[in-house]
């Protein structure tokens, strides 16, 4: 957020900043004003809000039981997760 404020104070053109995020700069609509473009940049560089903990999930045993009794499970991982196989 501070970096974006500094760029605005310096008079940086938000279209120049967006060129670093968008491969084809023709995707930036001509009719968008600078304020709208800075809001877009803020949404790109900001951290998403953290999810609230589910009140009914209070123990590891509850999660294990939920996994064992579920019929369909989707697992999403990020970079750095190694292949692992295990049986339950």
mmCIF file as gemmi writes it, N, C-alpha and C atoms, coordinates in Angstrom:
data_model
loop_
_atom_site.group_PDB
_atom_site.id
_atom_site.type_symbol
_atom_site.label_atom_id
_atom_site.label_alt_id
_atom_site.label_comp_id
_atom_site.label_asym_id
_atom_site.label_entity_id
_atom_site.label_seq_id
_atom_site.pdbx_PDB_ins_code
_atom_site.Cartn_x
_atom_site.Cartn_y
_atom_site.Cartn_z
_atom_site.occupancy
_atom_site.B_iso_or_equiv
_atom_site.pdbx_formal_charge
_atom_site.auth_seq_id
_atom_site.auth_asym_id
_atom_site.pdbx_PDB_model_num
ATOM 1 N N . UNK Axp A 1 ? 0.831 -1.194 0 1 0 ? 1 A 1
ATOM 2 C CA . UNK Axp A 1 ? 0 0 0 1 0 ? 1 A 1
ATOM 3 C C . UNK Axp A 1 ? 0.874 1.256 0 1 0 ? 1 A 1
ATOM 4 N N . UNK Axp A 2 ? 1.939 1.24 0.795 1 0 ? 2 A 1
ATOM 5 C CA . UNK Axp A 2 ? 2.835 2.392 0.863 1 0 ? 2 A 1
ATOM 6 C C . UNK Axp A 2 ? 3.47 2.64 -0.504 1 0 ? 2 A 1
ATOM 7 N N . UNK Axp A 3 ? 3.89 1.55 -1.166 1 0 ? 3 A 1
ATOM 8 C CA . UNK Axp A 3 ? 4.515 1.679 -2.469 1 0 ? 3 A 1
ATOM 9 C C . UNK Axp A 3 ? 3.556 2.339 -3.464 1 0 ? 3 A 1
ATOM 10 N N . UNK Axp A 4 ? 2.29 1.933 -3.435 1 0 ? 4 A 1
ATOM 11 C CA . UNK Axp A 4 ? 1.297 2.509 -4.344 1 0 ? 4 A 1
ATOM 12 C C . UNK Axp A 4 ? 1.125 3.99 -4.037 1 0 ? 4 A 1
ATOM 13 N N . UNK Axp A 5 ? 1.056 4.362 -2.762 1 0 ? 5 A 1
ATOM 14 C CA . UNK Axp A 5 ? 0.922 5.771 -2.384 1 0 ? 5 A 1
ATOM 15 C C . UNK Axp A 5 ? 2.12 6.578 -2.863 1 0 ? 5 A 1
ATOM 16 N N . UNK Axp A 6 ? 3.319 5.996 -2.772 1 0 ? 6 A 1
ATOM 17 C CA . UNK Axp A 6 ? 4.527 6.681 -3.246 1 0 ? 6 A 1
ATOM 18 C C . UNK Axp A 6 ? 4.456 6.91 -4.755 1 0 ? 6 A 1
ATOM 19 N N . UNK Axp A 7 ? 3.995 5.916 -5.484 1 0 ? 7 A 1
ATOM 20 C CA . UNK Axp A 7 ? 3.887 6.046 -6.936 1 0 ? 7 A 1
ATOM 21 C C . UNK Axp A 7 ? 2.878 7.122 -7.317 1 0 ? 7 A 1
ATOM 22 N N . UNK Axp A 8 ? 1.767 7.175 -6.596 1 0 ? 8 A 1
ATOM 23 C CA . UNK Axp A 8 ? 0.752 8.202 -6.864 1 0 ? 8 A 1
ATOM 24 C C . UNK Axp A 8 ? 1.336 9.579 -6.584 1 0 ? 8 A 1
ATOM 25 N N . UNK Axp A 9 ? 2.06 9.719 -5.456 1 0 ? 9 A 1
ATOM 26 C CA . UNK Axp A 9 ? 2.67 11.008 -5.088 1 0 ? 9 A 1
ATOM 27 C C . UNK Axp A 9 ? 3.694 11.464 -6.129 1 0 ? 9 A 1
ATOM 28 N N . UNK Axp A 10 ? 4.403 10.526 -6.713 1 0 ? 10 A 1
ATOM 29 C CA . UNK Axp A 10 ? 5.42 10.851 -7.727 1 0 ? 10 A 1
ATOM 30 C C . UNK Axp A 10 ? 4.803 11.193 -9.079 1 0 ? 10 A 1
ATOM 31 N N . UNK Axp A 11 ? 3.511 10.933 -9.219 1 0 ? 11 A 1
ATOM 32 C CA . UNK Axp A 11 ? 2.852 11.206 -10.49 1 0 ? 11 A 1
ATOM 33 C C . UNK Axp A 11 ? 3.036 10.106 -11.514 1 0 ? 11 A 1
ATOM 34 N N . UNK Axp A 12 ? 3.362 8.907 -11.051 1 0 ? 12 A 1
ATOM 35 C CA . UNK Axp A 12 ? 3.55 7.765 -11.954 1 0 ? 12 A 1
ATOM 36 C C . UNK Axp A 12 ? 2.247 7.458 -12.673 1 0 ? 12 A 1
ATOM 37 N N . UNK Axp A 13 ? 2.331 7.175 -13.947 1 0 ? 13 A 1
ATOM 38 C CA . UNK Axp A 13 ? 1.159 6.799 -14.736 1 0 ? 13 A 1
ATOM 39 C C . UNK Axp A 13 ? 0.785 5.357 -14.387 1 0 ? 13 A 1
ATOM 40 N N . UNK Axp A 14 ? -0.438 5.12 -13.894 1 0 ? 14 A 1
ATOM 41 C CA . UNK Axp A 14 ? -0.819 3.754 -13.519 1 0 ? 14 A 1
ATOM 42 C C . UNK Axp A 14 ? -0.795 2.782 -14.695 1 0 ? 14 A 1
ATOM 43 N N . UNK Axp A 15 ? -0.929 3.284 -15.904 1 0 ? 15 A 1
ATOM 44 C CA . UNK Axp A 15 ? -0.863 2.411 -17.088 1 0 ? 15 A 1
ATOM 45 C C . UNK Axp A 15 ? 0.543 1.821 -17.23 1 0 ? 15 A 1
ATOM 46 N N . UNK Axp A 16 ? 1.571 2.611 -16.875 1 0 ? 16 A 1
ATOM 47 C CA . UNK Axp A 16 ? 2.942 2.091 -16.925 1 0 ? 16 A 1
ATOM 48 C C . UNK Axp A 16 ? 3.137 0.979 -15.895 1 0 ? 16 A 1
ATOM 49 N N . UNK Axp A 17 ? 2.528 1.138 -14.728 1 0 ? 17 A 1
ATOM 50 C CA . UNK Axp A 17 ? 2.627 0.109 -13.684 1 0 ? 17 A 1
ATOM 51 C C . UNK Axp A 17 ? 1.892 -1.147 -14.128 1 0 ? 17 A 1
ATOM 52 N N . UNK Axp A 18 ? 0.707 -0.99 -14.681 1 0 ? 18 A 1
ATOM 53 C CA . UNK Axp A 18 ? -0.094 -2.143 -15.103 1 0 ? 18 A 1
ATOM 54 C C . UNK Axp A 18 ? 0.564 -2.939 -16.226 1 0 ? 18 A 1
ATOM 55 N N . UNK Axp A 19 ? 1.403 -2.293 -17.013 1 0 ? 19 A 1
ATOM 56 C CA . UNK Axp A 19 ? 2.095 -3.006 -18.098 1 0 ? 19 A 1
ATOM 57 C C . UNK Axp A 19 ? 2.96 -4.14 -17.545 1 0 ? 19 A 1
ATOM 58 N N . UNK Axp A 20 ? 3.383 -4.027 -16.286 1 0 ? 20 A 1
ATOM 59 C CA . UNK Axp A 20 ? 4.183 -5.082 -15.667 1 0 ? 20 A 1
ATOM 60 C C . UNK Axp A 20 ? 3.333 -6.283 -15.252 1 0 ? 20 A 1
ATOM 61 N N . UNK Axp A 21 ? 2.017 -6.075 -15.086 1 0 ? 21 A 1
ATOM 62 C CA . UNK Axp A 21 ? 1.119 -7.139 -14.646 1 0 ? 21 A 1
ATOM 63 C C . UNK Axp A 21 ? 0.347 -7.77 -15.801 1 0 ? 21 A 1
ATOM 64 N N . UNK Axp A 22 ? 0.187 -7.029 -16.879 1 0 ? 22 A 1
ATOM 65 C CA . UNK Axp A 22 ? -0.632 -7.487 -17.999 1 0 ? 22 A 1
ATOM 66 C C . UNK Axp A 22 ? 0.263 -7.676 -19.216 1 0 ? 22 A 1
ATOM 67 N N . UNK Axp A 23 ? 0.197 -8.839 -19.84 1 0 ? 23 A 1
ATOM 68 C CA . UNK Axp A 23 ? 1.055 -9.137 -20.982 1 0 ? 23 A 1
ATOM 69 C C . UNK Axp A 23 ? 0.715 -8.273 -22.194 1 0 ? 23 A 1
ATOM 70 N N . UNK Axp A 24 ? -0.555 -8.057 -22.42 1 0 ? 24 A 1
ATOM 71 C CA . UNK Axp A 24 ? -0.987 -7.287 -23.578 1 0 ? 24 A 1
ATOM 72 C C . UNK Axp A 24 ? -1.588 -5.977 -23.085 1 0 ? 24 A 1
ATOM 73 N N . UNK Axp A 25 ? -0.849 -4.88 -23.224 1 0 ? 25 A 1
ATOM 74 C CA . UNK Axp A 25 ? -1.317 -3.612 -22.671 1 0 ? 25 A 1
ATOM 75 C C . UNK Axp A 25 ? -2.577 -3.087 -23.343 1 0 ? 25 A 1
ATOM 76 N N . UNK Axp A 26 ? -2.973 -3.668 -24.47 1 0 ? 26 A 1
ATOM 77 C CA . UNK Axp A 26 ? -4.223 -3.251 -25.105 1 0 ? 26 A 1
ATOM 78 C C . UNK Axp A 26 ? -5.426 -3.709 -24.28 1 0 ? 26 A 1
ATOM 79 N N . UNK Axp A 27 ? -5.187 -4.576 -23.269 1 0 ? 27 A 1
ATOM 80 C CA . UNK Axp A 27 ? -6.279 -5.021 -22.406 1 0 ? 27 A 1
ATOM 81 C C . UNK Axp A 27 ? -6.693 -3.958 -21.396 1 0 ? 27 A 1
ATOM 82 N N . UNK Axp A 28 ? -5.927 -2.882 -21.266 1 0 ? 28 A 1
ATOM 83 C CA . UNK Axp A 28 ? -6.268 -1.803 -20.345 1 0 ? 28 A 1
ATOM 84 C C . UNK Axp A 28 ? -7.234 -0.864 -21.068 1 0 ? 28 A 1
ATOM 85 N N . UNK Axp A 29 ? -8.483 -0.807 -20.619 1 0 ? 29 A 1
ATOM 86 C CA . UNK Axp A 29 ? -9.473 0.037 -21.303 1 0 ? 29 A 1
ATOM 87 C C . UNK Axp A 29 ? -9.069 1.517 -21.295 1 0 ? 29 A 1
ATOM 88 N N . UNK Axp A 30 ? -9.231 2.158 -22.406 1 0 ? 30 A 1
ATOM 89 C CA . UNK Axp A 30 ? -8.869 3.575 -22.55 1 0 ? 30 A 1
ATOM 90 C C . UNK Axp A 30 ? -9.739 4.488 -21.687 1 0 ? 30 A 1
ATOM 91 N N . UNK Axp A 31 ? -10.978 4.082 -21.434 1 0 ? 31 A 1
ATOM 92 C CA . UNK Axp A 31 ? -11.904 4.963 -20.719 1 0 ? 31 A 1
ATOM 93 C C . UNK Axp A 31 ? -11.776 4.883 -19.198 1 0 ? 31 A 1
ATOM 94 N N . UNK Axp A 32 ? -10.85 4.077 -18.664 1 0 ? 32 A 1
ATOM 95 C CA . UNK Axp A 32 ? -10.646 4.005 -17.213 1 0 ? 32 A 1
ATOM 96 C C . UNK Axp A 32 ? -9.794 5.179 -16.77 1 0 ? 32 A 1
ATOM 97 N N . UNK Axp A 33 ? -10.239 5.886 -15.732 1 0 ? 33 A 1
ATOM 98 C CA . UNK Axp A 33 ? -9.447 7.003 -15.22 1 0 ? 33 A 1
ATOM 99 C C . UNK Axp A 33 ? -8.353 6.489 -14.288 1 0 ? 33 A 1
ATOM 100 N N . UNK Axp A 34 ? -7.426 7.372 -13.929 1 0 ? 34 A 1
ATOM 101 C CA . UNK Axp A 34 ? -6.285 6.975 -13.107 1 0 ? 34 A 1
ATOM 102 C C . UNK Axp A 34 ? -6.707 6.412 -11.752 1 0 ? 34 A 1
ATOM 103 N N . UNK Axp A 35 ? -7.717 7.011 -11.129 1 0 ? 35 A 1
ATOM 104 C CA . UNK Axp A 35 ? -8.16 6.525 -9.818 1 0 ? 35 A 1
ATOM 105 C C . UNK Axp A 35 ? -8.628 5.073 -9.904 1 0 ? 35 A 1
ATOM 106 N N . UNK Axp A 36 ? -9.379 4.747 -10.922 1 0 ? 36 A 1
ATOM 107 C CA . UNK Axp A 36 ? -9.849 3.371 -11.114 1 0 ? 36 A 1
ATOM 108 C C . UNK Axp A 36 ? -8.672 2.431 -11.341 1 0 ? 36 A 1
ATOM 109 N N . UNK Axp A 37 ? -7.696 2.867 -12.121 1 0 ? 37 A 1
ATOM 110 C CA . UNK Axp A 37 ? -6.526 2.036 -12.388 1 0 ? 37 A 1
ATOM 111 C C . UNK Axp A 37 ? -5.692 1.825 -11.129 1 0 ? 37 A 1
ATOM 112 N N . UNK Axp A 38 ? -5.545 2.857 -10.282 1 0 ? 38 A 1
ATOM 113 C CA . UNK Axp A 38 ? -4.802 2.691 -9.028 1 0 ? 38 A 1
ATOM 114 C C . UNK Axp A 38 ? -5.541 1.729 -8.099 1 0 ? 38 A 1
ATOM 115 N N . UNK Axp A 39 ? -6.873 1.776 -8.094 1 0 ? 39 A 1
ATOM 116 C CA . UNK Axp A 39 ? -7.647 0.822 -7.279 1 0 ? 39 A 1
ATOM 117 C C . UNK Axp A 39 ? -7.418 -0.603 -7.772 1 0 ? 39 A 1
ATOM 118 N N . UNK Axp A 40 ? -7.328 -0.77 -9.076 1 0 ? 40 A 1
ATOM 119 C CA . UNK Axp A 40 ? -7.042 -2.081 -9.655 1 0 ? 40 A 1
ATOM 120 C C . UNK Axp A 40 ? -5.653 -2.563 -9.222 1 0 ? 40 A 1
ATOM 121 N N . UNK Axp A 41 ? -4.676 -1.677 -9.27 1 0 ? 41 A 1
ATOM 122 C CA . UNK Axp A 41 ? -3.316 -2.023 -8.852 1 0 ? 41 A 1
ATOM 123 C C . UNK Axp A 41 ? -3.305 -2.411 -7.379 1 0 ? 41 A 1
ATOM 124 N N . UNK Axp A 42 ? -4.018 -1.663 -6.549 1 0 ? 42 A 1
ATOM 125 C CA . UNK Axp A 42 ? -4.099 -1.993 -5.117 1 0 ? 42 A 1
ATOM 126 C C . UNK Axp A 42 ? -4.673 -3.386 -4.909 1 0 ? 42 A 1
ATOM 127 N N . UNK Axp A 43 ? -5.695 -3.729 -5.673 1 0 ? 43 A 1
ATOM 128 C CA . UNK Axp A 43 ? -6.291 -5.062 -5.516 1 0 ? 43 A 1
ATOM 129 C C . UNK Axp A 43 ? -5.338 -6.163 -5.976 1 0 ? 43 A 1
ATOM 130 N N . UNK Axp A 44 ? -4.461 -5.855 -6.941 1 0 ? 44 A 1
ATOM 131 C CA . UNK Axp A 44 ? -3.499 -6.841 -7.421 1 0 ? 44 A 1
ATOM 132 C C . UNK Axp A 44 ? -2.412 -7.092 -6.38 1 0 ? 44 A 1
ATOM 133 N N . UNK Axp A 45 ? -1.903 -6.032 -5.743 1 0 ? 45 A 1
ATOM 134 C CA . UNK Axp A 45 ? -0.766 -6.179 -4.838 1 0 ? 45 A 1
ATOM 135 C C . UNK Axp A 45 ? -1.16 -6.4 -3.382 1 0 ? 45 A 1
ATOM 136 N N . UNK Axp A 46 ? -2.44 -6.297 -3.063 1 0 ? 46 A 1
ATOM 137 C CA . UNK Axp A 46 ? -2.89 -6.477 -1.678 1 0 ? 46 A 1
ATOM 138 C C . UNK Axp A 46 ? -3.076 -7.943 -1.342 1 0 ? 46 A 1
ATOM 139 N N . UNK Axp A 47 ? -2.889 -8.266 -0.073 1 0 ? 47 A 1
ATOM 140 C CA . UNK Axp A 47 ? -3.131 -9.621 0.406 1 0 ? 47 A 1
ATOM 141 C C . UNK Axp A 47 ? -4.634 -9.841 0.549 1 0 ? 47 A 1
ATOM 142 N N . UNK Axp A 48 ? -5.117 -10.993 0.149 1 0 ? 48 A 1
ATOM 143 C CA . UNK Axp A 48 ? -6.551 -11.247 0.337 1 0 ? 48 A 1
ATOM 144 C C . UNK Axp A 48 ? -6.871 -11.365 1.822 1 0 ? 48 A 1
ATOM 145 N N . UNK Axp A 49 ? -8.102 -11.087 2.206 1 0 ? 49 A 1
ATOM 146 C CA . UNK Axp A 49 ? -8.456 -11.208 3.622 1 0 ? 49 A 1
ATOM 147 C C . UNK Axp A 49 ? -8.351 -12.662 4.074 1 0 ? 49 A 1
ATOM 148 N N . UNK Axp A 50 ? -7.951 -12.859 5.317 1 0 ? 50 A 1
ATOM 149 C CA . UNK Axp A 50 ? -7.831 -14.219 5.849 1 0 ? 50 A 1
ATOM 150 C C . UNK Axp A 50 ? -9.213 -14.778 6.159 1 0 ? 50 A 1
ATOM 151 N N . UNK Axp A 51 ? -9.347 -16.092 5.938 1 0 ? 51 A 1
ATOM 152 C CA . UNK Axp A 51 ? -10.617 -16.757 6.241 1 0 ? 51 A 1
ATOM 153 C C . UNK Axp A 51 ? -10.796 -16.868 7.735 1 0 ? 51 A 1
ATOM 154 N N . UNK Axp A 52 ? -12.037 -16.761 8.168 1 0 ? 52 A 1
ATOM 155 C CA . UNK Axp A 52 ? -12.329 -16.972 9.583 1 0 ? 52 A 1
ATOM 156 C C . UNK Axp A 52 ? -12.394 -18.458 9.868 1 0 ? 52 A 1
ATOM 157 N N . UNK Axp A 53 ? -11.943 -18.838 11.044 1 0 ? 53 A 1
ATOM 158 C CA . UNK Axp A 53 ? -11.969 -20.232 11.456 1 0 ? 53 A 1
ATOM 159 C C . UNK Axp A 53 ? -13.423 -20.677 11.616 1 0 ? 53 A 1
ATOM 160 N N . UNK Axp A 54 ? -13.699 -21.901 11.193 1 0 ? 54 A 1
ATOM 161 C CA . UNK Axp A 54 ? -15.035 -22.457 11.368 1 0 ? 54 A 1
ATOM 162 C C . UNK Axp A 54 ? -15.238 -22.795 12.84 1 0 ? 54 A 1
ATOM 163 N N . UNK Axp A 55 ? -16.299 -22.294 13.429 1 0 ? 55 A 1
ATOM 164 C CA . UNK Axp A 55 ? -16.541 -22.439 14.868 1 0 ? 55 A 1
ATOM 165 C C . UNK Axp A 55 ? -16.702 -23.899 15.289 1 0 ? 55 A 1
ATOM 166 N N . UNK Axp A 56 ? -17.251 -24.742 14.411 1 0 ? 56 A 1
ATOM 167 C CA . UNK Axp A 56 ? -17.523 -26.132 14.786 1 0 ? 56 A 1
ATOM 168 C C . UNK Axp A 56 ? -16.302 -27.046 14.617 1 0 ? 56 A 1
ATOM 169 N N . UNK Axp A 57 ? -15.229 -26.557 14.02 1 0 ? 57 A 1
ATOM 170 C CA . UNK Axp A 57 ? -14.019 -27.363 13.862 1 0 ? 57 A 1
ATOM 171 C C . UNK Axp A 57 ? -13.055 -26.968 14.986 1 0 ? 57 A 1
ATOM 172 N N . UNK Axp A 58 ? -13.02 -27.797 16.035 1 0 ? 58 A 1
ATOM 173 C CA . UNK Axp A 58 ? -12.256 -27.413 17.228 1 0 ? 58 A 1
ATOM 174 C C . UNK Axp A 58 ? -11.09 -28.336 17.554 1 0 ? 58 A 1
ATOM 175 N N . UNK Axp A 59 ? -11.06 -29.531 16.958 1 0 ? 59 A 1
ATOM 176 C CA . UNK Axp A 59 ? -9.985 -30.471 17.293 1 0 ? 59 A 1
ATOM 177 C C . UNK Axp A 59 ? -9.446 -31.146 16.039 1 0 ? 59 A 1
ATOM 178 N N . UNK Axp A 60 ? -8.225 -31.637 16.139 1 0 ? 60 A 1
ATOM 179 C CA . UNK Axp A 60 ? -7.619 -32.391 15.051 1 0 ? 60 A 1
ATOM 180 C C . UNK Axp A 60 ? -8.388 -33.694 14.826 1 0 ? 60 A 1
ATOM 181 N N . UNK Axp A 61 ? -8.87 -34.282 15.903 1 0 ? 61 A 1
ATOM 182 C CA . UNK Axp A 61 ? -9.647 -35.522 15.784 1 0 ? 61 A 1
ATOM 183 C C . UNK Axp A 61 ? -10.906 -35.298 14.953 1 0 ? 61 A 1
ATOM 184 N N . UNK Axp A 62 ? -11.523 -34.149 15.099 1 0 ? 62 A 1
ATOM 185 C CA . UNK Axp A 62 ? -12.718 -33.823 14.322 1 0 ? 62 A 1
ATOM 186 C C . UNK Axp A 62 ? -12.365 -33.781 12.832 1 0 ? 62 A 1
ATOM 187 N N . UNK Axp A 63 ? -11.236 -33.161 12.507 1 0 ? 63 A 1
ATOM 188 C CA . UNK Axp A 63 ? -10.811 -33.059 11.107 1 0 ? 63 A 1
ATOM 189 C C . UNK Axp A 63 ? -10.502 -34.443 10.54 1 0 ? 63 A 1
ATOM 190 N N . UNK Axp A 64 ? -9.799 -35.277 11.309 1 0 ? 64 A 1
ATOM 191 C CA . UNK Axp A 64 ? -9.475 -36.636 10.864 1 0 ? 64 A 1
ATOM 192 C C . UNK Axp A 64 ? -10.756 -37.413 10.601 1 0 ? 64 A 1
ATOM 193 N N . UNK Axp A 65 ? -11.714 -37.316 11.508 1 0 ? 65 A 1
ATOM 194 C CA . UNK Axp A 65 ? -12.994 -38.015 11.331 1 0 ? 65 A 1
ATOM 195 C C . UNK Axp A 65 ? -13.736 -37.488 10.105 1 0 ? 65 A 1
ATOM 196 N N . UNK Axp A 66 ? -13.7 -36.196 9.909 1 0 ? 66 A 1
ATOM 197 C CA . UNK Axp A 66 ? -14.356 -35.594 8.744 1 0 ? 66 A 1
ATOM 198 C C . UNK Axp A 66 ? -13.746 -36.117 7.45 1 0 ? 66 A 1
ATOM 199 N N . UNK Axp A 67 ? -12.415 -36.21 7.399 1 0 ? 67 A 1
ATOM 200 C CA . UNK Axp A 67 ? -11.74 -36.743 6.212 1 0 ? 67 A 1
ATOM 201 C C . UNK Axp A 67 ? -12.102 -38.211 5.996 1 0 ? 67 A 1
ATOM 202 N N . UNK Axp A 68 ? -12.1 -38.999 7.077 1 0 ? 68 A 1
ATOM 203 C CA . UNK Axp A 68 ? -12.419 -40.432 6.948 1 0 ? 68 A 1
ATOM 204 C C . UNK Axp A 68 ? -13.84 -40.682 6.467 1 0 ? 68 A 1
ATOM 205 N N . UNK Axp A 69 ? -14.774 -39.844 6.859 1 0 ? 69 A 1
ATOM 206 C CA . UNK Axp A 69 ? -16.18 -40.086 6.525 1 0 ? 69 A 1
ATOM 207 C C . UNK Axp A 69 ? -16.639 -39.366 5.263 1 0 ? 69 A 1
ATOM 208 N N . UNK Axp A 70 ? -15.787 -38.532 4.682 1 0 ? 70 A 1
ATOM 209 C CA . UNK Axp A 70 ? -16.169 -37.798 3.471 1 0 ? 70 A 1
ATOM 210 C C . UNK Axp A 70 ? -16.075 -38.698 2.256 1 0 ? 70 A 1
ATOM 211 N N . UNK Axp A 71 ? -16.968 -38.48 1.307 1 0 ? 71 A 1
ATOM 212 C CA . UNK Axp A 71 ? -16.973 -39.262 0.081 1 0 ? 71 A 1
ATOM 213 C C . UNK Axp A 71 ? -16.138 -38.588 -1.009 1 0 ? 71 A 1
ATOM 214 N N . UNK Axp A 72 ? -16.086 -37.263 -1.01 1 0 ? 72 A 1
ATOM 215 C CA . UNK Axp A 72 ? -15.314 -36.528 -2.01 1 0 ? 72 A 1
ATOM 216 C C . UNK Axp A 72 ? -14.465 -35.484 -1.288 1 0 ? 72 A 1
ATOM 217 N N . UNK Axp A 73 ? -13.187 -35.426 -1.656 1 0 ? 73 A 1
ATOM 218 C CA . UNK Axp A 73 ? -12.266 -34.474 -1.042 1 0 ? 73 A 1
ATOM 219 C C . UNK Axp A 73 ? -11.453 -33.814 -2.144 1 0 ? 73 A 1
ATOM 220 N N . UNK Axp A 74 ? -11.293 -32.513 -2.066 1 0 ? 74 A 1
ATOM 221 C CA . UNK Axp A 74 ? -10.44 -31.771 -2.985 1 0 ? 74 A 1
ATOM 222 C C . UNK Axp A 74 ? -9.286 -31.213 -2.169 1 0 ? 74 A 1
ATOM 223 N N . UNK Axp A 75 ? -8.057 -31.426 -2.654 1 0 ? 75 A 1
ATOM 224 C CA . UNK Axp A 75 ? -6.877 -30.934 -1.961 1 0 ? 75 A 1
ATOM 225 C C . UNK Axp A 75 ? -6.18 -29.922 -2.861 1 0 ? 75 A 1
ATOM 226 N N . UNK Axp A 76 ? -5.986 -28.71 -2.374 1 0 ? 76 A 1
ATOM 227 C CA . UNK Axp A 76 ? -5.278 -27.673 -3.112 1 0 ? 76 A 1
ATOM 228 C C . UNK Axp A 76 ? -3.966 -27.404 -2.392 1 0 ? 76 A 1
ATOM 229 N N . UNK Axp A 77 ? -2.877 -27.392 -3.144 1 0 ? 77 A 1
ATOM 230 C CA . UNK Axp A 77 ? -1.573 -27.14 -2.538 1 0 ? 77 A 1
ATOM 231 C C . UNK Axp A 77 ? -0.863 -26.046 -3.308 1 0 ? 77 A 1
ATOM 232 N N . UNK Axp A 78 ? 0.214 -25.581 -2.74 1 0 ? 78 A 1
ATOM 233 C CA . UNK Axp A 78 ? 1.005 -24.557 -3.4 1 0 ? 78 A 1
ATOM 234 C C . UNK Axp A 78 ? 2.373 -25.082 -3.767 1 0 ? 78 A 1
ATOM 235 N N . UNK Axp A 79 ? 3.221 -24.2 -4.219 1 0 ? 79 A 1
ATOM 236 C CA . UNK Axp A 79 ? 4.571 -24.566 -4.626 1 0 ? 79 A 1
ATOM 237 C C . UNK Axp A 79 ? 5.344 -25.114 -3.427 1 0 ? 79 A 1
ATOM 238 N N . UNK Axp A 80 ? 6.201 -26.083 -3.699 1 0 ? 80 A 1
ATOM 239 C CA . UNK Axp A 80 ? 7.044 -26.635 -2.64 1 0 ? 80 A 1
ATOM 240 C C . UNK Axp A 80 ? 6.488 -27.871 -1.972 1 0 ? 80 A 1
ATOM 241 N N . UNK Axp A 81 ? 5.275 -28.268 -2.298 1 0 ? 81 A 1
ATOM 242 C CA . UNK Axp A 81 ? 4.698 -29.471 -1.711 1 0 ? 81 A 1
ATOM 243 C C . UNK Axp A 81 ? 5.191 -30.663 -2.514 1 0 ? 81 A 1
ATOM 244 N N . UNK Axp A 82 ? 5.806 -31.605 -1.827 1 0 ? 82 A 1
ATOM 245 C CA . UNK Axp A 82 ? 6.368 -32.773 -2.499 1 0 ? 82 A 1
ATOM 246 C C . UNK Axp A 82 ? 5.311 -33.872 -2.632 1 0 ? 82 A 1
ATOM 247 N N . UNK Axp A 83 ? 5.559 -34.764 -3.578 1 0 ? 83 A 1
ATOM 248 C CA . UNK Axp A 83 ? 4.673 -35.926 -3.739 1 0 ? 83 A 1
ATOM 249 C C . UNK Axp A 83 ? 4.761 -36.779 -2.485 1 0 ? 83 A 1
ATOM 250 N N . UNK Axp A 84 ? 3.632 -37.189 -2.002 1 0 ? 84 A 1
ATOM 251 C CA . UNK Axp A 84 ? 3.584 -38.09 -0.845 1 0 ? 84 A 1
ATOM 252 C C . UNK Axp A 84 ? 2.402 -39.005 -1.023 1 0 ? 84 A 1
ATOM 253 N N . UNK Axp A 85 ? 2.594 -40.258 -0.764 1 0 ? 85 A 1
ATOM 254 C CA . UNK Axp A 85 ? 1.475 -41.184 -0.824 1 0 ? 85 A 1
ATOM 255 C C . UNK Axp A 85 ? 1.313 -41.814 0.551 1 0 ? 85 A 1
ATOM 256 N N . UNK Axp A 86 ? 0.086 -41.937 0.967 1 0 ? 86 A 1
ATOM 257 C CA . UNK Axp A 86 ? -0.195 -42.556 2.26 1 0 ? 86 A 1
ATOM 258 C C . UNK Axp A 86 ? -1.591 -43.145 2.23 1 0 ? 86 A 1
ATOM 259 N N . UNK Axp A 87 ? -1.84 -44.059 3.118 1 0 ? 87 A 1
ATOM 260 C CA . UNK Axp A 87 ? -3.149 -44.684 3.206 1 0 ? 87 A 1
ATOM 261 C C . UNK Axp A 87 ? -3.763 -44.323 4.544 1 0 ? 87 A 1
ATOM 262 N N . UNK Axp A 88 ? -5.081 -44.21 4.529 1 0 ? 88 A 1
ATOM 263 C CA . UNK Axp A 88 ? -5.783 -43.935 5.785 1 0 ? 88 A 1
ATOM 264 C C . UNK Axp A 88 ? -6.514 -45.175 6.218 1 0 ? 88 A 1
